Amino acid sequence: MNPTASTGAVGSIINDVSMSIRLLMYTIRSGLLLVLLLSVSIEALSGQQPGSKLKTDQGALLRFASQKSAIYKAEKRKADSLAEVLSLPVSYFEKNGGAVALQRLGRKNKPVYYATDNINAAALISADQLWNNNNGYPSLSGEGIEINLWDGGAVLISHQEFQGESGSRVTLRDIESTLSNHSTHIAGTIIASGVNTN
Protein backbone atom coordinates (compact mmCIF):
# COMPACT_ATOMS: atom_id res chain seq x y z
CA MET A 1 0.00 0.00 0.00
CA ASN A 2 1.29 3.38 -0.90
CA PRO A 3 1.59 5.47 2.31
CA THR A 4 1.18 8.68 0.41
CA ALA A 5 -2.02 7.52 -1.17
CA SER A 6 -3.25 6.29 2.16
CA THR A 7 -2.36 9.55 3.88
CA GLY A 8 -3.92 11.47 1.00
CA ALA A 9 -7.12 9.45 1.27
CA VAL A 10 -7.21 9.85 5.05
CA GLY A 11 -6.40 13.53 4.70
CA SER A 12 -9.13 13.84 2.12
CA ILE A 13 -11.58 12.10 4.45
CA ILE A 14 -10.47 14.32 7.33
CA ASN A 15 -10.88 17.38 5.12
CA ASP A 16 -14.32 16.17 4.04
CA VAL A 17 -15.32 15.49 7.66
CA SER A 18 -13.89 18.83 8.73
CA MET A 19 -15.74 20.55 5.89
CA SER A 20 -18.95 18.73 6.85
CA ILE A 21 -18.53 19.70 10.49
CA ARG A 22 -17.89 23.35 9.51
CA LEU A 23 -20.91 23.27 7.20
CA LEU A 24 -23.01 21.71 9.95
CA MET A 25 -21.82 24.33 12.47
CA TYR A 26 -22.53 27.12 9.96
CA THR A 27 -25.99 25.68 9.35
CA ILE A 28 -26.65 25.40 13.09
CA ARG A 29 -25.43 28.98 13.70
CA SER A 30 -27.47 30.26 10.77
CA GLY A 31 -30.49 28.30 11.97
CA LEU A 32 -30.10 29.65 15.50
CA LEU A 33 -29.73 33.15 14.12
CA LEU A 34 -32.83 32.64 11.99
CA VAL A 35 -34.78 31.26 14.96
CA LEU A 36 -33.60 34.19 17.09
CA LEU A 37 -34.61 36.71 14.42
CA LEU A 38 -37.98 35.04 13.95
CA SER A 39 -38.71 34.97 17.66
CA VAL A 40 -37.79 38.66 18.03
CA SER A 41 -39.92 39.54 14.99
CA ILE A 42 -42.88 37.51 16.22
CA GLU A 43 -42.59 39.06 19.67
CA ALA A 44 -42.45 42.57 18.18
CA LEU A 45 -45.41 41.90 15.91
CA SER A 46 -47.50 40.32 18.65
CA GLY A 47 -47.68 43.72 20.33
CA GLN A 48 -49.34 45.10 17.19
CA GLN A 49 -51.92 42.37 16.74
CA PRO A 50 -55.59 43.26 17.12
CA GLY A 51 -56.85 42.32 20.53
CA SER A 52 -53.41 42.32 22.11
CA LYS A 53 -53.31 44.22 25.35
CA LEU A 54 -50.76 46.94 25.82
CA LYS A 55 -49.67 47.61 29.33
CA THR A 56 -49.89 51.28 30.17
CA ASP A 57 -49.18 53.08 33.37
CA GLN A 58 -52.56 54.77 33.76
CA GLY A 59 -51.45 56.49 36.94
CA ALA A 60 -48.53 58.11 35.12
CA LEU A 61 -50.81 59.15 32.25
CA LEU A 62 -53.32 60.69 34.66
CA ARG A 63 -50.54 62.54 36.50
CA PHE A 64 -49.16 63.81 33.16
CA ALA A 65 -52.63 64.98 32.06
CA SER A 66 -53.22 66.66 35.42
CA GLN A 67 -49.86 68.48 35.23
CA LYS A 68 -50.50 69.67 31.65
CA SER A 69 -54.02 70.76 32.58
CA ALA A 70 -52.71 72.74 35.57
CA ILE A 71 -50.09 74.42 33.37
CA TYR A 72 -52.69 75.29 30.72
CA LYS A 73 -55.12 76.69 33.30
CA ALA A 74 -52.39 78.82 34.91
CA GLU A 75 -51.29 80.17 31.51
CA LYS A 76 -54.93 80.84 30.56
CA ARG A 77 -55.61 82.72 33.82
CA LYS A 78 -52.49 84.82 33.27
CA ALA A 79 -53.55 85.61 29.67
CA ASP A 80 -57.13 86.41 30.74
CA SER A 81 -55.83 88.76 33.45
CA LEU A 82 -53.64 90.64 31.00
CA ALA A 83 -56.50 90.78 28.49
CA GLU A 84 -58.68 92.39 31.16
CA VAL A 85 -56.03 94.97 32.04
CA LEU A 86 -55.42 95.83 28.37
CA SER A 87 -59.10 95.55 27.36
CA LEU A 88 -58.36 92.75 24.90
CA PRO A 89 -61.05 90.26 23.93
CA VAL A 90 -60.86 86.82 25.51
CA SER A 91 -62.87 85.41 22.59
CA TYR A 92 -64.77 86.67 19.57
CA PHE A 93 -66.26 85.64 16.24
CA GLU A 94 -64.72 86.73 12.96
CA LYS A 95 -66.83 88.16 10.12
CA ASN A 96 -66.64 84.78 8.37
CA GLY A 97 -68.11 83.04 11.43
CA GLY A 98 -64.83 81.60 12.72
CA ALA A 99 -64.36 81.50 16.47
CA VAL A 100 -61.21 82.95 18.03
CA ALA A 101 -60.19 82.40 21.65
CA LEU A 102 -57.29 83.60 23.79
CA GLN A 103 -55.20 80.64 24.95
CA ARG A 104 -52.01 81.92 26.59
CA LEU A 105 -49.25 84.50 26.39
CA GLY A 106 -46.37 83.96 24.00
CA ARG A 107 -43.00 85.64 23.65
CA LYS A 108 -42.78 89.07 25.22
CA ASN A 109 -46.25 88.48 26.73
CA LYS A 110 -48.01 88.77 23.39
CA PRO A 111 -51.47 87.16 23.47
CA VAL A 112 -51.78 83.86 21.58
CA TYR A 113 -55.20 83.24 20.06
CA TYR A 114 -56.45 80.03 18.45
CA ALA A 115 -58.95 80.29 15.61
CA THR A 116 -61.22 77.75 13.98
CA ASP A 117 -60.85 77.04 10.28
CA ASN A 118 -63.66 74.76 9.20
CA ILE A 119 -63.28 75.25 5.45
CA ASN A 120 -59.69 74.02 5.41
CA ALA A 121 -60.51 71.27 7.89
CA ALA A 122 -63.39 70.10 5.68
CA ALA A 123 -61.11 70.08 2.63
CA LEU A 124 -58.45 68.19 4.58
CA ILE A 125 -60.81 65.29 5.32
CA SER A 126 -62.67 65.64 1.97
CA ALA A 127 -65.97 66.43 3.69
CA ASP A 128 -66.39 69.30 1.24
CA GLN A 129 -66.80 66.68 -1.50
CA LEU A 130 -70.16 65.70 0.00
CA TRP A 131 -71.72 69.16 -0.05
CA ASN A 132 -73.21 69.05 -3.54
CA ASN A 133 -74.21 66.66 -6.31
CA ASN A 134 -71.69 67.92 -8.88
CA ASN A 135 -68.88 65.61 -7.86
CA GLY A 136 -70.12 62.03 -8.22
CA TYR A 137 -70.69 61.59 -4.50
CA PRO A 138 -74.20 61.32 -3.08
CA SER A 139 -75.61 64.48 -1.57
CA LEU A 140 -75.96 64.09 2.18
CA SER A 141 -78.49 66.13 4.12
CA GLY A 142 -78.37 64.44 7.52
CA GLU A 143 -82.15 64.41 7.57
CA GLY A 144 -83.56 61.88 10.04
CA ILE A 145 -80.23 61.52 11.83
CA GLU A 146 -79.80 62.32 15.53
CA ILE A 147 -76.32 63.16 16.73
CA ASN A 148 -75.45 63.35 20.41
CA LEU A 149 -72.57 65.65 21.31
CA TRP A 150 -70.93 65.73 24.69
CA ASP A 151 -68.31 68.44 24.99
CA GLY A 152 -67.10 71.14 27.34
CA GLY A 153 -70.37 73.05 27.60
CA ALA A 154 -73.61 74.07 25.93
CA VAL A 155 -74.08 74.81 22.23
CA LEU A 156 -75.39 78.24 21.20
CA ILE A 157 -78.73 76.97 19.89
CA SER A 158 -79.67 80.35 18.41
CA HIS A 159 -76.67 80.32 16.03
CA GLN A 160 -77.75 80.96 12.41
CA GLU A 161 -76.20 77.68 11.24
CA PHE A 162 -78.54 75.62 13.44
CA GLN A 163 -81.86 77.18 12.44
CA GLY A 164 -84.42 75.15 10.54
CA GLU A 165 -88.01 75.70 9.45
CA SER A 166 -89.35 75.11 12.95
CA GLY A 167 -86.55 76.75 14.95
CA SER A 168 -83.26 75.42 16.20
CA ARG A 169 -82.15 71.97 15.10
CA VAL A 170 -80.21 71.65 18.37
CA THR A 171 -81.74 70.27 21.56
CA LEU A 172 -79.90 70.77 24.83
CA ARG A 173 -80.25 67.95 27.32
CA ASP A 174 -77.83 69.26 29.94
CA ILE A 175 -79.57 72.56 30.62
CA GLU A 176 -77.21 73.50 33.48
CA SER A 177 -74.12 73.69 31.23
CA THR A 178 -72.55 77.05 30.49
CA LEU A 179 -72.28 78.24 26.91
CA SER A 180 -69.15 77.01 25.14
CA ASN A 181 -67.63 78.39 21.95
CA HIS A 182 -65.88 75.07 21.44
CA SER A 183 -69.07 73.05 21.75
CA THR A 184 -70.79 75.42 19.34
CA HIS A 185 -67.89 75.06 16.92
CA ILE A 186 -68.00 71.27 17.08
CA ALA A 187 -71.77 71.24 16.58
CA GLY A 188 -71.29 73.56 13.60
CA THR A 189 -68.69 71.24 12.13
CA ILE A 190 -71.22 68.41 12.36
CA ILE A 191 -74.54 70.05 11.39
CA ALA A 192 -74.06 73.63 10.10
CA SER A 193 -76.60 74.38 7.39
CA GLY A 194 -74.18 76.47 5.34
CA VAL A 195 -75.67 79.94 5.81
CA ASN A 196 -72.10 81.21 5.94
CA THR A 197 -69.88 78.67 4.19
CA ASN A 198 -66.71 80.30 5.44
Secondary structure as UniProt FT lines:
FT   HELIX           3..46
FT   TURN            47..48
FT   TURN            50..51
FT   HELIX           58..86
FT   STRAND          91..93
FT   TURN            95..96
FT   STRAND          99..105
FT   HELIX           107..109
FT   STRAND          111..115
FT   HELIX           118..124
FT   TURN            125..126
FT   HELIX           127..130
FT   TURN            134..135
FT   TURN            143..144
FT   TURN            157..158
FT   HELIX           160..162
FT   STRAND          163..164
FT   TURN            165..166
FT   STRAND          167..168
FT   TURN            175..176
FT   HELIX           181..191
//
